[in-house]
Amino acid sequence: MDDAKAIQAIEEMVSELKGRGKAQTNGHYVYPNPAVNMVELRDMDFNYDWLVEAFWPLGAHIHIFASPKTGKSLLMLWIACSISMGRDPFTGEPMTRQIVSYIDNEMTLKDLRDRIYDMGWDFEELEGWLKYHPYPIIRPMDTEMGGVDTMALMQYDDSKVLIIDTLSRVVVGEENSNDTYRNFHNYTGRLLKANGVSVARLDHAGHDKAKSRGASAKADDVDLVYSLEKRNDDRGKPGFRLTRTHSRVGFANGIVELELGDDPIVIKSSEMRTWTLQAITKAKQLDELGAPTNITQRDAIALLKASDYGPGKITYLMEAIKLRLDRDNRI
């Protein structure tokens, strides 16, 4: 958006808001906040529609975090393209087509073009539906004017779906300060939610990979929080696992297993459980040593200690034992 259009959009929104309020003698405006009509509330029909089935409810705000180089931007680009093309990103089933706004402060235009090519999407069909904004001039979203800028962008795009890549790049406050994310909610998140915008925001994992990096308040204002891991099936085929860590809604999947295909890149749901590379390696070592499928953790440690392999980390060994049991049950 050029400067003139941006200024016009903001001025129109401010003018509309002022028109709803009553001017006071001191020059400030009071905006009406009517209470909920209890009779209308009783008669409302809540269908809990999905933007992405069992993963992202329509109108909900979700938070996805992962370690660096896990593939979170790749996954979210796939989701954005799928939604904008009217396809469920994980099943390929037809769905209502949506305009998607994507704020990106991570990738270059070359990265974007190459990934869209590699995914096999049609650029002409995406035009007008995927509104991609690389490094947009938007004031920080943890400030009042940042919220105005963001809402103006959504109105200009005529979009009800927003992806933010990544959260840390759109705020000015300290990452370790809870006030930063409370301000984000007060100035931007709340404005988007009140206008029915579905939001997915990406973030980095902390030293504890089960949590986002920085302040604990990052997860306070969202409906669903997912951790993202790069995983593989027992044959070494790559994929992802999304694990729900926090939720205000109880009907989203707790774990989403995804396969990652190549040439073209395709991401789809997998019914097969996925595993870490370390667990797959340890399972192969137990196979080579002739360990029974139902070996106990204690016996596995003893067997591996007696070999040249060694038991390694207990978490990976326990996962390897489960992997072998799961594989045996499917044979």
Secondary structure as UniProt FT lines:
FT   HELIX           3..20
FT   STRAND          22..23
FT   TURN            25..26
FT   STRAND          29..30
FT   HELIX           38..43
FT   STRAND          50..52
FT   TURN            53..55
FT   STRAND          56..57
FT   TURN            58..59
FT   STRAND          61..66
FT   TURN            68..69
FT   HELIX           72..85
FT   TURN            89..91
FT   STRAND          100..104
FT   HELIX           109..119
FT   HELIX           123..126
FT   TURN            127..129
FT   STRAND          130..134
FT   TURN            141..142
FT   HELIX           144..157
FT   STRAND          161..165
FT   HELIX           167..169
FT   TURN            175..176
FT   HELIX           178..184
FT   HELIX           185..189
FT   HELIX           190..194
FT   TURN            195..196
FT   STRAND          198..205
FT   TURN            209..210
FT   HELIX           216..219
FT   TURN            220..221
FT   STRAND          224..232
FT   TURN            234..235
FT   STRAND          238..247
FT   STRAND          255..261
FT   TURN            262..265
FT   STRAND          266..269
FT   HELIX           277..288
FT   TURN            289..290
FT   TURN            293..294
FT   HELIX           297..305
FT   HELIX           314..330
//
